[in-house]
Amino acid sequence: MTHDDTLVWFRRDLRAYDHAALYAALSKSPRVHCVFVFDREILDPLPSRADRRVEFIWHSVRELQQALVTGGGGLVVLHGRAREEIPALAARLKVDAVFANHDYEPAALERDDAVSQALAAAGTAFITCKDQVIFEKSEILTLDGRPFSIFTAYKNAWLKRLDGFFLKAYPVEKYFDRLAVDAGPSMPTLADIGFEPTNLRELKITPGMAGASRLFAEFKKRMADYHERRDFPAVRGSSYLSVHLRFGTISIRALAAEAWHAANRGAAVWLSELIWRDFYFMILYHHPRVVSHAFRPEYDAIRFANNPDLFRAWCEARTGYPLIDAAMRQLNTSGYMHNRLRMVTASFLVKDLQVDWRKGERYFAEKLNDYDLAANNGGWQWAASTGCDAQPYFRIFNPVTQSEKFDAAGKFIRHYVPELANCDDKFIHAPWRMDTAQQAKAGVIIGRDYPAPAVDHAVARQVMLDLYARARDG
């Protein structure tokens, strides 16, 4: 079906290339308008006016606007409630259809339903496209037509179905002459939308397509070693592309295609991480209850102690376990946390401190630059043993052995917990084991300069095993 005038609504897809909704609109209509809305329903409830994600989005939108102008078009940038702004703009522009890419989060689906109804009442179509995943919704199912709940089986089916068609880029550039030049209001400043600059520049985080492109080019040179380096937080092993994937400043198809064609061990392991992302989007779509409930309902019965002092100690990096505290300081100061440390800190909160996983999930939601509901929820439920294909409840990360294995020389710990910098490698993972003379030599008195352990891991482990067993046995 063709349309005369259309409108493309950018959301978490802030790029002017390989863009499903933009391609669909450009290929079906002679004139295409573009819009982004700083949605007050999302922004106003944020607890801090200095939010790195908002600043990242603002810079990425500005770059997107410039790219569309260079291509011969433009981008209208609004600040308001998207459910009101989109129908109103569609009416002003007299478009026949509004195009956008799929979102999968319950709140976004409710918003999109409201927009769709408002547009339909005015005789305007609302058309959405798959863009932020390779396979979505019910595209990968078990042989009996059910959603997968075990990742390995899902991954095997995902790989079996994959071919070049699903990785092919959308050639939007060939239709750029159809972009409309809209002289809308000037783009609001960060202050106009109620926010202030953060430490993005100090952290050397470059937003937008340009930042994503540079990171990807650098990662491709070391992708083959990903499987050997990815678990060590003091080593540059990760791609650091997660925030760009979250806001769509890079195409998932480009990343998956690179990994698929590389055909080496590192690329295969990295592709598995991208498949996990699809898996969690699929789980959220089919089981939206996981937002507030355990995927495995029996574990909703767990009675967590939820000691507020222990939760604050975890949030404020005062647990007395150096790897945990270093990871939490990394999160609190940068909005980033290494993937292995996300698993270890989550396990520690739930299984050592006996704090409900939902509290940790929401804390990460406030702090992570790359926060994504599907992946964050899936990761927390995996660590808490309440989710699909979860870590077995009886397998509990030991924070000391994890530290010894993945930060053996204490380089990561020393960077984020400098009060332990002079500890011998033998003690930096468990500094409370130093005697008085050794503490004095290291220049750190446990209980004064650095906290004593908040809990005894062995004791806490047994308490948690009993809690899980009671919930499992009903």
C-alpha positions as CSV (number, residue, x, y, z in Angstrom):
1,M,0.0,0.0,0.0
2,T,1.3,3.4,-0.9
3,H,0.8,6.7,0.9
4,D,1.1,10.4,-0.1
5,D,2.6,11.9,3.0
6,T,4.0,9.9,6.0
7,L,5.6,10.6,9.3
8,V,8.4,8.5,10.9
9,W,8.5,8.6,14.6
10,F,12.0,7.9,16.0
11,R,12.3,6.3,19.4
12,R,15.0,3.9,20.4
13,D,16.5,3.9,16.9
14,L,18.5,7.1,16.6
15,R,20.3,6.6,13.3
16,A,19.7,7.6,9.7
17,Y,20.8,4.3,8.1
18,D,19.6,0.7,8.1
19,H,16.4,1.8,9.7
20,A,13.3,-0.4,9.2
21,A,10.5,2.2,9.8
22,L,12.3,4.9,7.8
23,Y,12.8,2.5,4.9
24,A,9.2,1.4,4.9
25,A,8.0,5.0,4.9
26,L,10.4,6.2,2.2
27,S,9.7,3.2,-0.1
28,K,6.0,3.7,0.1
29,S,5.4,7.5,-0.1
30,P,6.8,10.4,-2.0
31,R,7.2,12.7,1.0
32,V,8.4,11.6,4.5
33,H,8.5,13.8,7.6
34,C,10.5,12.8,10.7
35,V,10.0,13.4,14.4
36,F,11.5,12.7,17.8
37,V,9.7,13.4,21.1
38,F,11.4,14.0,24.4
39,D,8.5,12.2,26.1
40,R,7.6,13.8,29.5
41,E,5.9,10.6,30.6
42,I,9.4,9.0,30.6
43,L,11.5,12.0,31.6
44,D,9.5,13.7,34.3
45,P,9.6,10.7,36.8
46,L,13.4,10.3,36.5
47,P,14.9,10.9,40.0
48,S,17.9,13.0,38.9
49,R,18.0,16.0,36.6
50,A,21.6,15.0,35.8
51,D,20.9,11.7,33.9
52,R,23.6,10.4,31.5
53,R,21.0,8.6,29.4
54,V,19.1,11.8,28.7
55,E,22.2,13.6,27.8
56,F,23.3,10.7,25.6
57,I,19.9,10.8,23.8
58,W,20.0,14.6,23.4
59,H,23.4,14.5,21.7
60,S,22.3,11.5,19.6
61,V,19.1,13.2,18.5
62,R,21.0,16.3,17.5
63,E,23.4,14.2,15.4
64,L,20.4,12.4,13.8
65,Q,18.8,15.7,13.0
66,Q,22.0,17.0,11.3
67,A,22.3,13.7,9.3
68,L,18.7,14.0,8.0
69,V,19.3,17.7,7.1
70,T,22.4,16.6,5.2
71,G,20.4,14.0,3.4
72,G,17.9,16.7,2.3
73,G,15.3,16.4,5.0
74,G,14.9,17.4,8.6
75,L,13.8,16.2,12.1
76,V,11.1,17.9,14.1
77,V,12.1,17.6,17.8
78,L,9.3,18.1,20.4
79,H,9.0,18.0,24.2
80,G,5.7,16.8,25.6
81,R,3.6,13.7,26.0
82,A,4.2,11.5,22.9
83,R,0.7,10.1,23.0
84,E,-0.5,13.6,22.4
85,E,2.3,15.1,20.4
86,I,2.4,12.4,17.6
87,P,-1.4,12.5,16.7
88,A,-1.3,16.3,16.9
89,L,1.7,16.6,14.6
90,A,0.2,14.0,12.2
91,A,-2.9,16.1,11.9
92,R,-0.9,19.3,11.3
93,L,1.2,17.7,8.6
94,K,-1.9,15.9,7.1
95,V,0.0,12.6,6.8
96,D,-1.7,9.4,5.8
97,A,0.3,7.2,8.0
98,V,2.8,7.2,11.0
99,F,5.6,4.7,10.9
100,A,7.7,3.6,13.9
101,N,9.7,0.6,15.0
102,H,8.4,-2.0,17.4
103,D,8.8,-1.6,21.1
104,Y,8.2,-4.5,23.5
105,E,8.0,-3.0,27.0
106,P,4.5,-3.0,28.5
107,A,4.4,0.7,29.1
108,A,5.5,1.4,25.6
109,L,2.9,-1.0,24.2
110,E,0.2,0.8,26.1
111,R,1.5,4.2,24.8
112,D,1.6,2.9,21.2
113,D,-2.0,1.5,21.6
114,A,-3.2,5.0,22.7
115,V,-1.4,6.6,19.8
116,S,-2.8,4.1,17.3
117,Q,-6.3,4.7,18.5
118,A,-6.0,8.5,18.3
119,L,-4.5,8.3,14.8
120,A,-7.2,5.8,13.7
121,A,-9.9,8.2,14.9
122,A,-8.5,10.8,12.5
123,G,-8.2,8.3,9.7
124,T,-4.4,7.9,9.9
125,A,-2.7,4.5,9.9
126,F,-0.1,3.5,12.5
127,I,2.4,1.1,11.1
128,T,5.2,-0.5,13.1
129,C,8.2,-2.5,11.9
130,K,10.8,-4.9,13.5
131,D,14.1,-3.2,13.9
132,Q,15.8,-3.6,17.2
133,V,16.2,-7.4,17.2
134,I,16.9,-10.1,14.6
135,F,14.0,-12.3,15.6
136,E,11.1,-11.1,17.7
137,K,7.8,-12.2,19.3
138,S,6.8,-15.6,17.9
139,E,9.4,-15.9,15.1
140,I,11.4,-18.5,17.0
141,L,9.2,-21.1,18.7
142,T,9.5,-24.7,19.9
143,L,8.3,-27.6,17.6
144,D,5.0,-27.5,19.4
145,G,4.5,-23.8,18.8
146,R,5.4,-22.5,22.3
147,P,7.8,-19.8,23.4
148,F,11.2,-21.2,24.5
149,S,12.2,-20.9,28.1
150,I,15.6,-22.5,27.8
151,F,18.3,-20.4,26.2
152,T,20.4,-23.1,24.6
153,A,17.4,-24.6,22.8
154,Y,16.3,-21.1,21.7
155,K,19.9,-20.3,20.5
156,N,20.1,-23.4,18.4
157,A,16.7,-22.7,16.8
158,W,17.7,-19.0,16.3
159,L,21.0,-20.0,14.5
160,K,19.2,-22.7,12.4
161,R,16.8,-20.0,11.1
162,L,19.4,-17.3,10.5
163,D,20.4,-16.5,7.0
164,G,21.6,-13.5,5.1
165,F,18.1,-12.2,4.6
166,F,17.6,-11.4,8.2
167,L,21.0,-9.5,8.4
168,K,20.4,-7.4,5.3
169,A,20.6,-3.7,5.8
170,Y,17.7,-1.4,4.8
171,P,19.0,0.9,2.1
172,V,17.3,4.1,3.2
173,E,19.9,6.3,1.5
174,K,18.6,5.5,-2.0
175,Y,15.3,7.3,-1.1
176,F,16.6,10.4,0.7
177,D,15.2,12.6,-2.0
178,R,11.8,11.9,-0.5
179,L,12.6,13.4,2.9
180,A,10.5,16.4,3.7
181,V,12.2,19.6,4.9
182,D,10.2,20.7,8.0
183,A,10.8,24.1,9.5
184,G,9.5,23.2,12.9
185,P,10.6,24.7,16.2
186,S,14.3,24.7,17.0
187,M,15.5,21.7,18.9
188,P,15.1,22.2,22.7
189,T,18.2,22.5,24.7
190,L,19.0,20.1,27.5
191,A,18.0,22.8,29.9
192,D,14.7,23.3,28.0
193,I,13.7,19.7,28.8
194,G,14.7,20.1,32.4
195,F,18.1,18.4,32.5
196,E,21.7,19.3,33.0
197,P,25.1,18.1,31.7
198,T,26.7,15.0,33.3
199,N,30.2,13.5,33.2
200,L,29.7,11.9,29.8
201,R,32.6,13.7,28.3
202,E,34.9,12.9,31.3
203,L,33.9,9.2,30.8
204,K,34.8,9.5,27.1
205,I,31.4,8.3,26.1
206,T,30.7,9.6,22.6
207,P,26.9,9.5,21.8
208,G,25.3,9.0,18.4
209,M,26.1,7.2,15.3
210,A,29.7,8.5,15.1
211,G,30.5,7.3,18.6
212,A,29.0,3.8,17.9
213,S,30.9,3.5,14.6
214,R,34.2,4.3,16.3
215,L,33.6,1.8,19.1
216,F,32.5,-0.9,16.6
217,A,35.5,-0.4,14.4
218,E,37.8,-0.7,17.4
219,F,36.0,-3.8,18.7
220,K,36.2,-5.6,15.4
221,K,40.0,-5.6,15.7
222,R,39.8,-7.7,18.9
223,M,36.5,-9.6,18.5
224,A,38.4,-12.8,17.8
225,D,39.7,-12.7,21.4
226,Y,36.4,-11.8,23.0
227,H,35.9,-15.3,24.5
228,E,39.2,-15.1,26.3
229,R,39.0,-11.5,27.6
230,R,35.3,-10.9,28.3
231,D,35.2,-12.0,31.9
232,F,38.0,-9.8,33.2
233,P,36.9,-6.4,34.3
234,A,40.4,-4.8,34.3
235,V,40.9,-5.9,30.6
236,R,39.4,-4.2,27.6
237,G,37.4,-7.3,26.5
238,S,33.8,-6.1,26.0
239,S,32.5,-4.2,23.0
240,Y,31.1,-1.3,25.1
241,L,28.3,-1.0,22.5
242,S,25.4,-1.8,24.8
243,V,24.3,1.8,25.3
244,H,24.4,2.3,21.5
245,L,22.3,-0.8,21.0
246,R,19.9,0.4,23.7
247,F,19.2,3.7,21.9
248,G,19.7,2.4,18.3
249,T,22.6,4.5,17.3
250,I,24.0,1.3,15.7
251,S,22.1,-1.4,13.8
252,I,21.7,-4.8,15.4
253,R,21.9,-6.3,11.9
254,A,25.3,-4.8,11.3
255,L,26.6,-6.3,14.6
256,A,25.1,-9.7,14.1
257,A,26.3,-9.9,10.5
258,E,29.9,-9.1,11.5
259,A,29.9,-11.8,14.2
260,W,28.1,-14.3,11.9
261,H,30.5,-13.9,9.1
262,A,33.7,-13.7,11.2
263,A,33.5,-17.4,11.9
264,N,35.9,-17.6,14.9
265,R,35.4,-18.5,18.5
266,G,35.4,-15.0,19.9
267,A,32.8,-13.8,17.3
268,A,30.6,-16.9,18.0
269,V,30.6,-16.2,21.8
270,W,29.8,-12.5,21.2
271,L,27.0,-13.5,18.8
272,S,25.6,-15.6,21.7
273,E,25.4,-12.4,23.8
274,L,23.3,-10.8,21.0
275,I,21.1,-13.8,20.9
276,W,20.6,-13.5,24.7
277,R,19.3,-10.0,24.0
278,D,16.7,-11.4,21.5
279,F,15.8,-14.1,24.0
280,Y,15.0,-11.7,26.8
281,F,12.9,-9.5,24.4
282,M,11.0,-12.6,23.5
283,I,10.4,-13.5,27.1
284,L,9.2,-10.1,28.0
285,Y,6.8,-10.1,25.0
286,H,5.2,-13.4,25.9
287,H,5.4,-13.1,29.7
288,P,5.0,-9.4,30.6
289,R,4.3,-10.4,34.2
290,V,8.1,-10.9,34.7
291,V,8.4,-7.1,35.2
292,S,7.1,-7.5,38.7
293,H,6.9,-11.3,39.3
294,A,9.3,-14.3,39.2
295,F,9.2,-16.2,35.9
296,R,9.0,-19.3,38.0
297,P,6.0,-18.5,40.2
298,E,7.0,-20.7,43.1
299,Y,9.8,-18.3,43.8
300,D,7.4,-15.4,44.4
301,A,6.9,-17.2,47.7
302,I,10.4,-16.4,48.9
303,R,10.4,-14.2,52.0
304,F,13.4,-12.1,51.7
305,A,14.7,-10.4,54.8
306,N,15.1,-7.1,52.9
307,N,17.3,-5.5,55.6
308,P,17.4,-1.8,54.6
309,D,20.9,-1.3,56.1
310,L,22.3,-4.1,54.0
311,F,20.6,-2.8,50.9
312,R,22.1,0.7,51.4
313,A,25.5,-0.8,52.0
314,W,25.2,-2.6,48.7
315,C,24.0,0.6,46.9
316,E,26.7,2.7,48.5
317,A,29.6,0.1,48.0
318,R,30.1,-0.5,51.7
319,T,29.7,-4.3,51.8
320,G,33.3,-5.0,52.8
321,Y,33.7,-7.3,49.8
322,P,36.2,-5.5,47.5
323,L,35.0,-6.9,44.2
324,I,31.4,-6.1,45.0
325,D,32.2,-2.6,46.2
326,A,34.5,-1.9,43.2
327,A,31.7,-2.9,40.8
328,M,29.1,-0.8,42.6
329,R,31.5,2.2,42.5
330,Q,32.0,1.7,38.8
331,L,28.2,1.7,38.4
332,N,27.6,4.7,40.6
333,T,30.3,6.9,39.0
334,S,30.0,5.9,35.4
335,G,26.6,4.3,34.7
336,Y,28.5,1.2,33.4
337,M,29.2,-2.2,35.0
338,H,31.1,-5.0,33.5
339,N,28.8,-7.9,32.5
340,R,30.3,-10.5,34.8
341,L,30.2,-8.1,37.7
342,R,26.5,-7.5,37.0
343,M,26.0,-11.3,37.7
344,V,28.2,-11.3,40.8
345,T,26.7,-8.2,42.4
346,A,23.2,-9.4,41.7
347,S,23.9,-12.8,43.2
348,F,25.5,-11.1,46.2
349,L,22.5,-8.8,46.9
350,V,20.0,-11.6,46.6
351,K,21.8,-14.6,48.0
352,D,24.2,-13.1,50.5
353,L,22.2,-10.1,51.7
354,Q,18.8,-11.7,51.2
355,V,17.4,-8.7,49.5
356,D,14.6,-9.1,46.9
357,W,15.9,-9.1,43.3
358,R,13.3,-6.5,42.3
359,K,15.0,-3.9,44.6
360,G,18.4,-4.5,42.8
361,E,16.8,-4.5,39.4
362,R,15.2,-1.1,40.0
363,Y,18.5,0.3,41.3
364,F,20.3,-0.8,38.2
365,A,17.4,0.7,36.2
366,E,18.2,4.1,37.7
367,K,21.9,3.9,37.3
368,L,22.8,2.0,34.1
369,N,23.4,4.0,30.9
370,D,22.4,1.0,28.9
371,Y,19.3,0.1,31.0
372,D,17.0,-2.0,29.0
373,L,14.0,-3.6,30.8
374,A,14.1,-6.9,29.0
375,A,17.8,-7.6,29.5
376,N,18.0,-6.1,33.0
377,N,15.0,-8.1,34.2
378,G,16.2,-11.2,32.6
379,G,19.7,-10.9,34.0
380,W,18.5,-10.2,37.5
381,Q,16.1,-13.2,37.4
382,W,18.9,-15.4,36.1
383,A,21.1,-14.4,39.0
384,A,18.3,-14.7,41.5
385,S,17.4,-18.2,40.2
386,T,13.8,-17.0,39.7
387,G,13.9,-16.7,35.9
388,C,13.9,-18.8,32.8
389,D,17.0,-20.9,32.3
390,A,18.2,-19.5,35.5
391,Q,21.3,-20.1,37.6
392,P,20.3,-23.0,39.8
393,Y,19.3,-21.8,43.2
394,F,21.9,-23.9,44.9
395,R,24.8,-22.4,42.8
396,I,25.8,-19.2,44.6
397,F,28.7,-17.0,43.5
398,N,31.4,-16.7,46.1
399,P,32.5,-13.1,45.9
400,V,36.0,-13.9,47.1
401,T,36.7,-16.7,44.6
402,Q,35.1,-14.7,41.8
403,S,37.5,-11.9,42.7
404,E,40.5,-14.2,42.8
405,K,39.6,-15.7,39.5
406,F,38.7,-12.7,37.4
407,D,40.8,-9.9,39.0
408,A,43.7,-11.9,40.3
409,A,46.1,-9.0,40.6
410,G,43.4,-6.7,42.0
411,K,43.9,-4.2,39.3
412,F,40.2,-3.5,39.0
413,I,39.7,-3.4,42.7
414,R,42.7,-1.0,43.2
415,H,41.2,1.4,40.6
416,Y,37.8,1.7,42.3
417,V,38.7,1.0,45.9
418,P,42.0,3.0,46.2
419,E,42.0,2.6,50.0
420,L,43.0,-1.0,49.4
421,A,45.7,-0.1,46.8
422,N,48.6,-1.1,49.1
423,C,47.2,-4.5,50.0
424,D,49.2,-7.5,49.0
425,D,47.6,-9.5,46.2
426,K,47.1,-12.3,48.7
427,F,44.8,-10.2,50.8
428,I,43.1,-7.7,48.4
429,H,40.2,-10.0,47.7
430,A,39.5,-10.6,51.4
431,P,41.3,-7.8,53.4
432,W,39.7,-8.8,56.7
433,R,42.1,-11.7,56.7
434,M,45.0,-9.4,57.4
435,D,46.2,-9.3,60.9
436,T,46.8,-5.9,62.7
437,A,50.4,-5.6,61.6
438,Q,49.5,-6.4,57.9
439,Q,46.7,-3.9,58.0
440,A,49.0,-1.2,59.3
441,K,51.6,-2.0,56.7
442,A,48.9,-1.7,53.9
443,G,47.7,1.6,55.4
444,V,44.1,0.4,55.8
445,I,42.4,-0.5,59.1
446,I,39.4,-2.8,58.5
447,G,36.3,-1.4,60.2
448,R,37.8,2.1,60.0
449,D,39.3,2.8,56.6
450,Y,37.4,0.1,54.8
451,P,34.3,-1.8,56.1
452,A,34.4,-5.3,57.6
453,P,32.3,-7.8,55.7
454,A,28.6,-7.0,56.0
455,V,27.8,-10.8,56.2
456,D,29.6,-14.1,56.4
457,H,29.3,-15.6,53.0
458,A,29.2,-19.2,54.2
459,V,26.5,-18.5,56.8
460,A,24.4,-16.3,54.4
461,R,24.7,-19.0,51.7
462,Q,23.1,-21.6,54.0
463,V,20.3,-19.3,55.0
464,M,19.5,-18.6,51.4
465,L,19.5,-22.3,50.5
466,D,16.9,-22.9,53.1
467,L,14.7,-20.0,51.9
468,Y,14.8,-21.3,48.3
469,A,14.2,-24.9,49.4
470,R,11.1,-23.9,51.4
471,A,9.7,-21.9,48.4
472,R,10.5,-24.7,45.9
473,D,8.8,-27.3,48.2
474,G,5.8,-25.1,48.7
